[in-house]
Amino acid sequence: MRVALVTVGDELLSGDTVNTNAAWLGERLADRGVTIERTTVVPDRVGDIARVVNEYRADYDAVIVTGGLGPTHDDVTMAGVAAAFGRELVRSEAVLEWLESEGGYAREDLTEGTAHIPEGADPLHNEAGVAPGCVLDSVYVLPGVPDEMKAMFEGIADRFEGTRRYTETVAVDEPESAMLDRLRDLREEFGVKVGSYPGETVRIKVEGTDESVVADAAAWLRERVEAPEE
């Protein structure tokens, strides 16, 4: 399963807020064997959201959009998703009924627009907040508040499945440039994916769909590199 992530918010682009939602979703999806092929940040603009969602829903099995939900002036994600499908925003009776029965809210106390989702979308109820999410075809719209986003995702996590992948990491006390031949041989010998991440030591991540092959590949590499001092 191939998925694209779209995170919405001017505050993410300006650096005022760290994009922890994308990192968390990426990790959770990868654990489920899902391939994340795009992570894109877009501003709080209906046209930008609509354009990116429309492009990605044609290219990937699913699109997850987070952020910009609610009734305030800069919460325009629902409008952007609706525009991507050529739909109108409509008040959802299902959302209102859930907020009354499960959330304990009176309809007259809710800000206008709270329960609006794209026409034809299925609501995703917010167990940790107020603003609902929704699903429209292969597009999943989740809140931007991390606790709310995580709770809502866990309710739909079983819709995202792929081939389980296994990883091992090898710490190396050598520069990346000195290991090019060995990393090439590693890929060719075992058919694994290899990532190289520099830092105080270089971390080599070995990844594949066969746990035993990944373990053998990591052991092969450890025998051929200089390990950092403990």
C-alpha positions, 0 to 999 in steps of 0.5 A: 500500500502506497500512501501520501501524507499532507500536513496543513498549516502556516505554522509548520512552514514558518517553523513555529510548530514542529511537524511531529504528526508526519513523523508519528504517522510515518512510523506507525504506517511503516510498522504496518508495512505501508510505504510512505511515498510523499510527505508534503506541507501546505499552507492554510489555503483552500487552493493549495490543499485542493491541488495537492490532494487532487494530485495525490489521490490519483497517484496513491492508494490513500492520502492522509491529511492532517491539520486545519480542522475546526470552525475558525477563519484559518481552518480551511482543510475541509473546504480544500478537500471538498474542492478537490472532489468538486463537492460542497461543505455540508452540515453532518447530522451524524456529527451533530448527533455524536457530539450530542450523545457522546461528546456532551455538547448542545447543538446551540453551543457549537460554533457554526461550521463545527460539524461541516464536512464535504458532501458524501464524506463519512465522518470520523468522530473525535474522541479527544476533541471536538472537530470531526475528521472524515473519509472521502474515497481514499482521502482521510482527514484528521485533526492537527492537534497531536493527541486528537490525530493519534486517537482518530488514526488508531480508530482507522489504523486497520485500513492501512496494511502492507507487506511487513518490513524488518530493519536492523541498524549497524553503527559504523566509525567510518565515513560514508564515502569509505564504505561505498563498495561494501554497501554496494556489495551488501545490496547485491548479496542480500537484495536489501534496502540500505540507508546511510545516516551520518552523525557522531557515528554513521548509522547504516539501516538495513531493511527487507521483507525477510527477517532472517535475510535482514539479520544475516545482512546486518551480521555480514556488514558488522564483520566488515566495518569498524565499530565505534568504541563503547 
